[in-house]
Every structure is written in C-alpha cells, then in structure tokens.
Amino acid sequence: MPIYEYRCKNGHASDHLVSYNNRKETQECPECKEPAEYALTFCTNIQYGLDYSTYHADAHKWNLRENKRHGTKGRSYT
C-alpha cells in the first residue's frame, strides 16, 4: 500500500498508509483528532545505485533490447 500525506484544518501534516482506492477518504489527524484531507502523494519505488539491478531493472533493460531486436512490443523474455 502507498503512503499518502494528509492535512487537517489546523495545518498539521501526517502520513497514512492507505489503499489507493481509499486515498480520498478523510483520515483522523494524530495530533488534534480533527479530520484530515488528502494532500499529496510521493513515490516509494526508488532506484538505488547505478547498476540498475534493483526492482528488476536489469530484466526490463533486457526485455527492451530483445523487443527491439525481434521487432516486438511489450513481450517479456525473462
């Protein structure tokens, strides 16, 4: 589940782990217990390092190369 930021009318910001479908629902502010509205989202899928070996990026690059070589589109060779 992604992490979303919520803000209450008193200006408190808090992060909540909420499913994508429920992200627009009002959450409770942990500081003042007022309703907090959905503010924004940020990405938690970060690429670490320069070798592209995390999150199957190496397989992705392989598939891109093979798709170009075979003239196909969107096929997974791994």
PDB file of N, CA, C and O in Angstrom:
ATOM      1  N   MET A   1       0.840  -1.188   0.000  1.00  0.00           N
ATOM      2  CA  MET A   1       0.000   0.000   0.000  1.00  0.00           C
ATOM      3  C   MET A   1       0.880   1.245   0.000  1.00  0.00           C
ATOM      4  O   MET A   1       1.925   1.276   0.650  1.00  0.00           O
ATOM      5  N   PRO A   2       0.457   2.254  -0.722  1.00  0.00           N
ATOM      6  CA  PRO A   2       1.237   3.501  -0.763  1.00  0.00           C
ATOM      7  C   PRO A   2       1.019   4.368   0.463  1.00  0.00           C
ATOM      8  O   PRO A   2       0.054   4.190   1.207  1.00  0.00           O
ATOM      9  N   ILE A   3       1.926   5.304   0.660  1.00  0.00           N
ATOM     10  CA  ILE A   3       1.841   6.263   1.758  1.00  0.00           C
ATOM     11  C   ILE A   3       1.344   7.582   1.190  1.00  0.00           C
ATOM     12  O   ILE A   3       1.882   8.077   0.200  1.00  0.00           O
ATOM     13  N   TYR A   4       0.318   8.152   1.814  1.00  0.00           N
ATOM     14  CA  TYR A   4      -0.247   9.424   1.377  1.00  0.00           C
ATOM     15  C   TYR A   4      -0.154  10.450   2.494  1.00  0.00           C
ATOM     16  O   TYR A   4      -0.178  10.105   3.675  1.00  0.00           O
ATOM     17  N   GLU A   5      -0.047  11.711   2.105  1.00  0.00           N
ATOM     18  CA  GLU A   5       0.018  12.798   3.076  1.00  0.00           C
ATOM     19  C   GLU A   5      -1.367  13.414   3.243  1.00  0.00           C
ATOM     20  O   GLU A   5      -2.096  13.625   2.274  1.00  0.00           O
ATOM     21  N   TYR A   6      -1.707  13.694   4.488  1.00  0.00           N
ATOM     22  CA  TYR A   6      -2.987  14.312   4.826  1.00  0.00           C
ATOM     23  C   TYR A   6      -2.734  15.549   5.661  1.00  0.00           C
ATOM     24  O   TYR A   6      -1.764  15.607   6.416  1.00  0.00           O
ATOM     25  N   ARG A   7      -3.613  16.548   5.529  1.00  0.00           N
ATOM     26  CA  ARG A   7      -3.522  17.781   6.322  1.00  0.00           C
ATOM     27  C   ARG A   7      -4.878  18.094   6.933  1.00  0.00           C
ATOM     28  O   ARG A   7      -5.917  17.971   6.284  1.00  0.00           O
ATOM     29  N   CYS A   8      -4.845  18.503   8.205  1.00  0.00           N
ATOM     30  CA  CYS A   8      -6.077  18.907   8.875  1.00  0.00           C
ATOM     31  C   CYS A   8      -6.240  20.418   8.757  1.00  0.00           C
ATOM     32  O   CYS A   8      -5.348  21.105   8.260  1.00  0.00           O
ATOM     33  N   LYS A   9      -7.375  20.935   9.212  1.00  0.00           N
ATOM     34  CA  LYS A   9      -7.637  22.375   9.101  1.00  0.00           C
ATOM     35  C   LYS A   9      -6.725  23.197  10.014  1.00  0.00           C
ATOM     36  O   LYS A   9      -6.607  24.408   9.831  1.00  0.00           O
ATOM     37  N   ASN A  10      -6.084  22.563  10.987  1.00  0.00           N
ATOM     38  CA  ASN A  10      -5.144  23.252  11.881  1.00  0.00           C
ATOM     39  C   ASN A  10      -3.722  23.290  11.301  1.00  0.00           C
ATOM     40  O   ASN A  10      -2.812  23.832  11.927  1.00  0.00           O
ATOM     41  N   GLY A  11      -3.535  22.721  10.120  1.00  0.00           N
ATOM     42  CA  GLY A  11      -2.238  22.779   9.459  1.00  0.00           C
ATOM     43  C   GLY A  11      -1.291  21.642   9.778  1.00  0.00           C
ATOM     44  O   GLY A  11      -0.143  21.664   9.336  1.00  0.00           O
ATOM     45  N   HIS A  12      -1.733  20.649  10.529  1.00  0.00           N
ATOM     46  CA  HIS A  12      -0.879  19.502  10.837  1.00  0.00           C
ATOM     47  C   HIS A  12      -0.813  18.582   9.624  1.00  0.00           C
ATOM     48  O   HIS A  12      -1.829  18.306   8.987  1.00  0.00           O
ATOM     49  N   ALA A  13       0.382  18.116   9.313  1.00  0.00           N
ATOM     50  CA  ALA A  13       0.575  17.162   8.220  1.00  0.00           C
ATOM     51  C   ALA A  13       0.908  15.805   8.813  1.00  0.00           C
ATOM     52  O   ALA A  13       1.676  15.706   9.770  1.00  0.00           O
ATOM     53  N   SER A  14       0.326  14.764   8.240  1.00  0.00           N
ATOM     54  CA  SER A  14       0.599  13.412   8.710  1.00  0.00           C
ATOM     55  C   SER A  14       0.579  12.461   7.519  1.00  0.00           C
ATOM     56  O   SER A  14      -0.118  12.696   6.532  1.00  0.00           O
ATOM     57  N   ASP A  15       1.351  11.387   7.625  1.00  0.00           N
ATOM     58  CA  ASP A  15       1.410  10.364   6.583  1.00  0.00           C
ATOM     59  C   ASP A  15       0.596   9.166   7.027  1.00  0.00           C
ATOM     60  O   ASP A  15       0.649   8.761   8.188  1.00  0.00           O
ATOM     61  N   HIS A  16      -0.161   8.600   6.090  1.00  0.00           N
ATOM     62  CA  HIS A  16      -1.002   7.440   6.386  1.00  0.00           C
ATOM     63  C   HIS A  16      -0.799   6.387   5.309  1.00  0.00           C
ATOM     64  O   HIS A  16      -0.688   6.705   4.126  1.00  0.00           O
ATOM     65  N   LEU A  17      -0.752   5.148   5.726  1.00  0.00           N
ATOM     66  CA  LEU A  17      -0.659   4.013   4.821  1.00  0.00           C
ATOM     67  C   LEU A  17      -2.086   3.610   4.466  1.00  0.00           C
ATOM     68  O   LEU A  17      -2.787   3.006   5.279  1.00  0.00           O
ATOM     69  N   VAL A  18      -2.517   3.947   3.242  1.00  0.00           N
ATOM     70  CA  VAL A  18      -3.906   3.764   2.833  1.00  0.00           C
ATOM     71  C   VAL A  18      -3.919   3.137   1.448  1.00  0.00           C
ATOM     72  O   VAL A  18      -3.043   3.418   0.630  1.00  0.00           O
ATOM     73  N   SER A  19      -4.902   2.295   1.180  1.00  0.00           N
ATOM     74  CA  SER A  19      -5.004   1.714  -0.155  1.00  0.00           C
ATOM     75  C   SER A  19      -5.331   2.800  -1.172  1.00  0.00           C
ATOM     76  O   SER A  19      -5.893   3.841  -0.832  1.00  0.00           O
ATOM     77  N   TYR A  20      -4.972   2.543  -2.414  1.00  0.00           N
ATOM     78  CA  TYR A  20      -5.173   3.525  -3.484  1.00  0.00           C
ATOM     79  C   TYR A  20      -6.648   3.910  -3.617  1.00  0.00           C
ATOM     80  O   TYR A  20      -6.965   5.082  -3.817  1.00  0.00           O
ATOM     81  N   ASN A  21      -7.541   2.940  -3.508  1.00  0.00           N
ATOM     82  CA  ASN A  21      -8.964   3.212  -3.668  1.00  0.00           C
ATOM     83  C   ASN A  21      -9.532   4.064  -2.537  1.00  0.00           C
ATOM     84  O   ASN A  21     -10.527   4.759  -2.739  1.00  0.00           O
ATOM     85  N   ASN A  22      -8.925   4.026  -1.355  1.00  0.00           N
ATOM     86  CA  ASN A  22      -9.434   4.768  -0.202  1.00  0.00           C
ATOM     87  C   ASN A  22      -8.654   6.044   0.086  1.00  0.00           C
ATOM     88  O   ASN A  22      -8.861   6.652   1.136  1.00  0.00           O
ATOM     89  N   ARG A  23      -7.771   6.469  -0.799  1.00  0.00           N
ATOM     90  CA  ARG A  23      -6.889   7.602  -0.526  1.00  0.00           C
ATOM     91  C   ARG A  23      -7.644   8.913  -0.361  1.00  0.00           C
ATOM     92  O   ARG A  23      -7.161   9.793   0.352  1.00  0.00           O
ATOM     93  N   LYS A  24      -8.805   9.083  -0.986  1.00  0.00           N
ATOM     94  CA  LYS A  24      -9.561  10.340  -0.904  1.00  0.00           C
ATOM     95  C   LYS A  24     -10.438  10.414   0.341  1.00  0.00           C
ATOM     96  O   LYS A  24     -11.016  11.464   0.624  1.00  0.00           O
ATOM     97  N   GLU A  25     -10.547   9.325   1.084  1.00  0.00           N
ATOM     98  CA  GLU A  25     -11.346   9.323   2.306  1.00  0.00           C
ATOM     99  C   GLU A  25     -10.644  10.124   3.396  1.00  0.00           C
ATOM    100  O   GLU A  25      -9.416  10.128   3.481  1.00  0.00           O
ATOM    101  N   THR A  26     -11.421  10.794   4.218  1.00  0.00           N
ATOM    102  CA  THR A  26     -10.893  11.606   5.312  1.00  0.00           C
ATOM    103  C   THR A  26     -10.266  10.708   6.376  1.00  0.00           C
ATOM    104  O   THR A  26     -10.833   9.683   6.755  1.00  0.00           O
ATOM    105  N   GLN A  27      -9.085  11.112   6.850  1.00  0.00           N
ATOM    106  CA  GLN A  27      -8.384  10.397   7.920  1.00  0.00           C
ATOM    107  C   GLN A  27      -8.396  11.262   9.178  1.00  0.00           C
ATOM    108  O   GLN A  27      -8.718  12.448   9.115  1.00  0.00           O
ATOM    109  N   GLU A  28      -8.050  10.678  10.302  1.00  0.00           N
ATOM    110  CA  GLU A  28      -8.003  11.428  11.553  1.00  0.00           C
ATOM    111  C   GLU A  28      -6.594  11.931  11.802  1.00  0.00           C
ATOM    112  O   GLU A  28      -5.631  11.172  11.697  1.00  0.00           O
ATOM    113  N   CYS A  29      -6.469  13.219  12.133  1.00  0.00           N
ATOM    114  CA  CYS A  29      -5.177  13.801  12.465  1.00  0.00           C
ATOM    115  C   CYS A  29      -4.694  13.216  13.789  1.00  0.00           C
ATOM    116  O   CYS A  29      -5.434  13.248  14.772  1.00  0.00           O
ATOM    117  N   PRO A  30      -3.482  12.686  13.840  1.00  0.00           N
ATOM    118  CA  PRO A  30      -2.993  12.091  15.087  1.00  0.00           C
ATOM    119  C   PRO A  30      -2.706  13.117  16.186  1.00  0.00           C
ATOM    120  O   PRO A  30      -2.652  12.754  17.361  1.00  0.00           O
ATOM    121  N   GLU A  31      -2.522  14.387  15.827  1.00  0.00           N
ATOM    122  CA  GLU A  31      -2.204  15.415  16.825  1.00  0.00           C
ATOM    123  C   GLU A  31      -3.443  16.012  17.481  1.00  0.00           C
ATOM    124  O   GLU A  31      -3.524  16.098  18.707  1.00  0.00           O
ATOM    125  N   CYS A  32      -4.417  16.429  16.654  1.00  0.00           N
ATOM    126  CA  CYS A  32      -5.571  17.131  17.211  1.00  0.00           C
ATOM    127  C   CYS A  32      -6.879  16.369  17.038  1.00  0.00           C
ATOM    128  O   CYS A  32      -7.924  16.845  17.482  1.00  0.00           O
ATOM    129  N   LYS A  33      -6.849  15.208  16.408  1.00  0.00           N
ATOM    130  CA  LYS A  33      -8.014  14.345  16.186  1.00  0.00           C
ATOM    131  C   LYS A  33      -9.072  14.963  15.272  1.00  0.00           C
ATOM    132  O   LYS A  33     -10.208  14.490  15.227  1.00  0.00           O
ATOM    133  N   GLU A  34      -8.701  16.022  14.542  1.00  0.00           N
ATOM    134  CA  GLU A  34      -9.604  16.632  13.567  1.00  0.00           C
ATOM    135  C   GLU A  34      -9.549  15.832  12.265  1.00  0.00           C
ATOM    136  O   GLU A  34      -8.590  15.092  12.043  1.00  0.00           O
ATOM    137  N   PRO A  35     -10.551  15.964  11.405  1.00  0.00           N
ATOM    138  CA  PRO A  35     -10.494  15.290  10.097  1.00  0.00           C
ATOM    139  C   PRO A  35      -9.357  15.852   9.244  1.00  0.00           C
ATOM    140  O   PRO A  35      -9.163  17.066   9.180  1.00  0.00           O
ATOM    141  N   ALA A  36      -8.623  14.980   8.603  1.00  0.00           N
ATOM    142  CA  ALA A  36      -7.506  15.373   7.736  1.00  0.00           C
ATOM    143  C   ALA A  36      -7.831  14.969   6.305  1.00  0.00           C
ATOM    144  O   ALA A  36      -8.270  13.849   6.045  1.00  0.00           O
ATOM    145  N   GLU A  37      -7.609  15.890   5.389  1.00  0.00           N
ATOM    146  CA  GLU A  37      -7.914  15.670   3.982  1.00  0.00           C
ATOM    147  C   GLU A  37      -6.662  15.240   3.216  1.00  0.00           C
ATOM    148  O   GLU A  37      -5.543  15.592   3.591  1.00  0.00           O
ATOM    149  N   TYR A  38      -6.860  14.494   2.166  1.00  0.00           N
ATOM    150  CA  TYR A  38      -5.791  14.028   1.279  1.00  0.00           C
ATOM    151  C   TYR A  38      -5.064  15.243   0.706  1.00  0.00           C
ATOM    152  O   TYR A  38      -5.696  16.143   0.155  1.00  0.00           O
ATOM    153  N   ALA A  39      -3.732  15.270   0.836  1.00  0.00           N
ATOM    154  CA  ALA A  39      -2.958  16.418   0.373  1.00  0.00           C
ATOM    155  C   ALA A  39      -2.161  16.079  -0.879  1.00  0.00           C
ATOM    156  O   ALA A  39      -2.351  16.716  -1.915  1.00  0.00           O
ATOM    157  N   LEU A  40      -1.284  15.102  -0.811  1.00  0.00           N
ATOM    158  CA  LEU A  40      -0.466  14.735  -1.952  1.00  0.00           C
ATOM    159  C   LEU A  40       0.109  13.359  -1.749  1.00  0.00           C
ATOM    160  O   LEU A  40      -0.056  12.750  -0.692  1.00  0.00           O
ATOM    161  N   THR A  41       0.781  12.875  -2.766  1.00  0.00           N
ATOM    162  CA  THR A  41       1.397  11.554  -2.698  1.00  0.00           C
ATOM    163  C   THR A  41       2.862  11.654  -3.097  1.00  0.00           C
ATOM    164  O   THR A  41       3.253  12.601  -3.780  1.00  0.00           O
ATOM    165  N   PHE A  42       3.660  10.710  -2.689  1.00  0.00           N
ATOM    166  CA  PHE A  42       5.047  10.657  -3.126  1.00  0.00           C
ATOM    167  C   PHE A  42       5.406   9.220  -3.441  1.00  0.00           C
ATOM    168  O   PHE A  42       4.806   8.282  -2.918  1.00  0.00           O
ATOM    169  N   CYS A  43       6.393   9.065  -4.304  1.00  0.00           N
ATOM    170  CA  CYS A  43       6.788   7.747  -4.792  1.00  0.00           C
ATOM    171  C   CYS A  43       7.697   7.049  -3.783  1.00  0.00           C
ATOM    172  O   CYS A  43       8.624   7.658  -3.249  1.00  0.00           O
ATOM    173  N   THR A  44       7.425   5.763  -3.525  1.00  0.00           N
ATOM    174  CA  THR A  44       8.285   4.994  -2.630  1.00  0.00           C
ATOM    175  C   THR A  44       9.109   3.962  -3.391  1.00  0.00           C
ATOM    176  O   THR A  44       9.908   3.250  -2.783  1.00  0.00           O
ATOM    177  N   ASN A  45       8.933   3.867  -4.713  1.00  0.00           N
ATOM    178  CA  ASN A  45       9.689   2.929  -5.529  1.00  0.00           C
ATOM    179  C   ASN A  45      10.917   3.658  -6.063  1.00  0.00           C
ATOM    180  O   ASN A  45      10.853   4.311  -7.105  1.00  0.00           O
ATOM    181  N   ILE A  46      12.024   3.547  -5.355  1.00  0.00           N
ATOM    182  CA  ILE A  46      13.227   4.312  -5.676  1.00  0.00           C
ATOM    183  C   ILE A  46      14.280   3.391  -6.263  1.00  0.00           C
ATOM    184  O   ILE A  46      14.488   2.284  -5.765  1.00  0.00           O
ATOM    185  N   GLN A  47      14.941   3.836  -7.312  1.00  0.00           N
ATOM    186  CA  GLN A  47      16.041   3.072  -7.908  1.00  0.00           C
ATOM    187  C   GLN A  47      17.329   3.420  -7.167  1.00  0.00           C
ATOM    188  O   GLN A  47      17.745   4.579  -7.154  1.00  0.00           O
ATOM    189  N   TYR A  48      17.958   2.430  -6.556  1.00  0.00           N
ATOM    190  CA  TYR A  48      19.197   2.654  -5.822  1.00  0.00           C
ATOM    191  C   TYR A  48      20.384   2.247  -6.679  1.00  0.00           C
ATOM    192  O   TYR A  48      20.330   1.252  -7.401  1.00  0.00           O
ATOM    193  N   GLY A  49      21.444   3.018  -6.593  1.00  0.00           N
ATOM    194  CA  GLY A  49      22.678   2.656  -7.253  1.00  0.00           C
ATOM    195  C   GLY A  49      22.686   2.969  -8.734  1.00  0.00           C
ATOM    196  O   GLY A  49      21.733   3.526  -9.279  1.00  0.00           O
ATOM    197  N   LEU A  50      23.780   2.598  -9.368  1.00  0.00           N
ATOM    198  CA  LEU A  50      23.952   2.880 -10.784  1.00  0.00           C
ATOM    199  C   LEU A  50      23.961   1.616 -11.643  1.00  0.00           C
ATOM    200  O   LEU A  50      24.071   1.701 -12.866  1.00  0.00           O
ATOM    201  N   ASP A  51      23.847   0.462 -11.021  1.00  0.00           N
ATOM    202  CA  ASP A  51      23.945  -0.774 -11.794  1.00  0.00           C
ATOM    203  C   ASP A  51      22.597  -1.280 -12.295  1.00  0.00           C
ATOM    204  O   ASP A  51      22.549  -2.291 -12.996  1.00  0.00           O
ATOM    205  N   TYR A  52      21.515  -0.613 -11.958  1.00  0.00           N
ATOM    206  CA  TYR A  52      20.163  -0.967 -12.407  1.00  0.00           C
ATOM    207  C   TYR A  52      19.792  -2.405 -12.079  1.00  0.00           C
ATOM    208  O   TYR A  52      19.062  -3.044 -12.837  1.00  0.00           O
ATOM    209  N   SER A  53      20.280  -2.915 -10.972  1.00  0.00           N
ATOM    210  CA  SER A  53      19.998  -4.304 -10.629  1.00  0.00           C
ATOM    211  C   SER A  53      18.816  -4.443  -9.677  1.00  0.00           C
ATOM    212  O   SER A  53      18.355  -5.560  -9.442  1.00  0.00           O
ATOM    213  N   THR A  54      18.310  -3.339  -9.121  1.00  0.00           N
ATOM    214  CA  THR A  54      17.191  -3.436  -8.203  1.00  0.00           C
ATOM    215  C   THR A  54      15.875  -3.277  -8.955  1.00  0.00           C
ATOM    216  O   THR A  54      15.830  -2.689 -10.035  1.00  0.00           O
ATOM    217  N   TYR A  55      14.812  -3.806  -8.370  1.00  0.00           N
ATOM    218  CA  TYR A  55      13.452  -3.728  -8.925  1.00  0.00           C
ATOM    219  C   TYR A  55      13.378  -4.276 -10.350  1.00  0.00           C
ATOM    220  O   TYR A  55      12.610  -3.767 -11.166  1.00  0.00           O
ATOM    221  N   HIS A  56      14.153  -5.287 -10.652  1.00  0.00           N
ATOM    222  CA  HIS A  56      14.142  -5.961 -11.944  1.00  0.00           C
ATOM    223  C   HIS A  56      14.437  -5.031 -13.103  1.00  0.00           C
ATOM    224  O   HIS A  56      13.994  -5.282 -14.224  1.00  0.00           O
ATOM    225  N   ALA A  57      15.179  -3.962 -12.853  1.00  0.00           N
ATOM    226  CA  ALA A  57      15.529  -3.042 -13.931  1.00  0.00           C
ATOM    227  C   ALA A  57      16.410  -3.726 -14.957  1.00  0.00           C
ATOM    228  O   ALA A  57      16.340  -3.410 -16.145  1.00  0.00           O
ATOM    229  N   ASP A  58      17.248  -4.671 -14.505  1.00  0.00           N
ATOM    230  CA  ASP A  58      18.096  -5.384 -15.452  1.00  0.00           C
ATOM    231  C   ASP A  58      17.253  -6.228 -16.402  1.00  0.00           C
ATOM    232  O   ASP A  58      17.546  -6.306 -17.595  1.00  0.00           O
ATOM    233  N   ALA A  59      16.208  -6.859 -15.874  1.00  0.00           N
ATOM    234  CA  ALA A  59      15.312  -7.640 -16.725  1.00  0.00           C
ATOM    235  C   ALA A  59      14.543  -6.718 -17.665  1.00  0.00           C
ATOM    236  O   ALA A  59      14.284  -7.076 -18.814  1.00  0.00           O
ATOM    237  N   HIS A  60      14.186  -5.552 -17.187  1.00  0.00           N
ATOM    238  CA  HIS A  60      13.474  -4.577 -18.018  1.00  0.00           C
ATOM    239  C   HIS A  60      14.338  -4.141 -19.201  1.00  0.00           C
ATOM    240  O   HIS A  60      13.870  -4.077 -20.337  1.00  0.00           O
ATOM    241  N   LYS A  61      15.605  -3.842 -18.913  1.00  0.00           N
ATOM    242  CA  LYS A  61      16.511  -3.440 -19.994  1.00  0.00           C
ATOM    243  C   LYS A  61      16.717  -4.586 -20.977  1.00  0.00           C
ATOM    244  O   LYS A  61      16.799  -4.361 -22.184  1.00  0.00           O
ATOM    245  N   TRP A  62      16.800  -5.807 -20.470  1.00  0.00           N
ATOM    246  CA  TRP A  62      16.943  -6.970 -21.336  1.00  0.00           C
ATOM    247  C   TRP A  62      15.726  -7.089 -22.246  1.00  0.00           C
ATOM    248  O   TRP A  62      15.875  -7.303 -23.449  1.00  0.00           O
ATOM    249  N   ASN A  63      14.525  -6.954 -21.689  1.00  0.00           N
ATOM    250  CA  ASN A  63      13.312  -7.062 -22.484  1.00  0.00           C
ATOM    251  C   ASN A  63      13.229  -5.960 -23.532  1.00  0.00           C
ATOM    252  O   ASN A  63      12.798  -6.216 -24.657  1.00  0.00           O
ATOM    253  N   LEU A  64      13.629  -4.747 -23.189  1.00  0.00           N
ATOM    254  CA  LEU A  64      13.623  -3.657 -24.161  1.00  0.00           C
ATOM    255  C   LEU A  64      14.549  -3.977 -25.334  1.00  0.00           C
ATOM    256  O   LEU A  64      14.190  -3.777 -26.495  1.00  0.00           O
ATOM    257  N   ARG A  65      15.740  -4.475 -25.017  1.00  0.00           N
ATOM    258  CA  ARG A  65      16.700  -4.811 -26.069  1.00  0.00           C
ATOM    259  C   ARG A  65      16.177  -5.935 -26.951  1.00  0.00           C
ATOM    260  O   ARG A  65      16.270  -5.863 -28.177  1.00  0.00           O
ATOM    261  N   GLU A  66      15.627  -6.976 -26.325  1.00  0.00           N
ATOM    262  CA  GLU A  66      15.115  -8.106 -27.095  1.00  0.00           C
ATOM    263  C   GLU A  66      13.901  -7.716 -27.926  1.00  0.00           C
ATOM    264  O   GLU A  66      13.757  -8.181 -29.057  1.00  0.00           O
ATOM    265  N   ASN A  67      13.031  -6.877 -27.393  1.00  0.00           N
ATOM    266  CA  ASN A  67      11.876  -6.417 -28.160  1.00  0.00           C
ATOM    267  C   ASN A  67      12.324  -5.617 -29.370  1.00  0.00           C
ATOM    268  O   ASN A  67      11.747  -5.750 -30.449  1.00  0.00           O
ATOM    269  N   LYS A  68      13.343  -4.792 -29.204  1.00  0.00           N
ATOM    270  CA  LYS A  68      13.860  -4.022 -30.337  1.00  0.00           C
ATOM    271  C   LYS A  68      14.490  -4.963 -31.357  1.00  0.00           C
ATOM    272  O   LYS A  68      14.296  -4.800 -32.562  1.00  0.00           O
ATOM    273  N   ARG A  69      15.243  -5.944 -30.873  1.00  0.00           N
ATOM    274  CA  ARG A  69      15.927  -6.886 -31.758  1.00  0.00           C
ATOM    275  C   ARG A  69      14.939  -7.736 -32.561  1.00  0.00           C
ATOM    276  O   ARG A  69      15.163  -8.009 -33.740  1.00  0.00           O
ATOM    277  N   HIS A  70      13.839  -8.154 -31.912  1.00  0.00           N
ATOM    278  CA  HIS A  70      12.857  -9.021 -32.564  1.00  0.00           C
ATOM    279  C   HIS A  70      11.729  -8.231 -33.248  1.00  0.00           C
ATOM    280  O   HIS A  70      10.894  -8.812 -33.942  1.00  0.00           O
ATOM    281  N   GLY A  71      11.710  -6.905 -33.048  1.00  0.00           N
ATOM    282  CA  GLY A  71      10.644  -6.116 -33.646  1.00  0.00           C
ATOM    283  C   GLY A  71       9.293  -6.336 -32.979  1.00  0.00           C
ATOM    284  O   GLY A  71       8.246  -6.140 -33.596  1.00  0.00           O
ATOM    285  N   THR A  72       9.328  -6.747 -31.708  1.00  0.00           N
ATOM    286  CA  THR A  72       8.087  -6.972 -30.959  1.00  0.00           C
ATOM    287  C   THR A  72       7.861  -5.815 -29.999  1.00  0.00           C
ATOM    288  O   THR A  72       8.708  -4.932 -29.861  1.00  0.00           O
ATOM    289  N   LYS A  73       6.713  -5.831 -29.342  1.00  0.00           N
ATOM    290  CA  LYS A  73       6.396  -4.746 -28.413  1.00  0.00           C
ATOM    291  C   LYS A  73       5.724  -5.319 -27.173  1.00  0.00           C
ATOM    292  O   LYS A  73       4.693  -5.985 -27.270  1.00  0.00           O
ATOM    293  N   GLY A  74       6.309  -5.059 -26.010  1.00  0.00           N
ATOM    294  CA  GLY A  74       5.689  -5.435 -24.748  1.00  0.00           C
ATOM    295  C   GLY A  74       5.851  -6.884 -24.342  1.00  0.00           C
ATOM    296  O   GLY A  74       5.279  -7.291 -23.331  1.00  0.00           O
ATOM    297  N   ARG A  75       6.598  -7.673 -25.076  1.00  0.00           N
ATOM    298  CA  ARG A  75       6.783  -9.076 -24.727  1.00  0.00           C
ATOM    299  C   ARG A  75       7.868  -9.222 -23.667  1.00  0.00           C
ATOM    300  O   ARG A  75       8.878  -8.519 -23.705  1.00  0.00           O
ATOM    301  N   SER A  76       7.660 -10.132 -22.726  1.00  0.00           N
ATOM    302  CA  SER A  76       8.648 -10.390 -21.682  1.00  0.00           C
ATOM    303  C   SER A  76       9.448 -11.639 -22.042  1.00  0.00           C
ATOM    304  O   SER A  76       8.876 -12.711 -22.240  1.00  0.00           O
ATOM    305  N   TYR A  77      10.763 -11.500 -22.126  1.00  0.00           N
ATOM    306  CA  TYR A  77      11.635 -12.615 -22.466  1.00  0.00           C
ATOM    307  C   TYR A  77      12.284 -13.241 -21.237  1.00  0.00           C
ATOM    308  O   TYR A  77      13.041 -14.201 -21.379  1.00  0.00           O
ATOM    309  N   THR A  78      12.022 -12.740 -20.053  1.00  0.00           N
ATOM    310  CA  THR A  78      12.639 -13.296 -18.851  1.00  0.00           C
ATOM    311  C   THR A  78      11.697 -14.173 -18.102  1.00  0.00           C
ATOM    312  O   THR A  78      12.059 -14.723 -17.062  1.00  0.00           O
TER     313      THR A  78
END
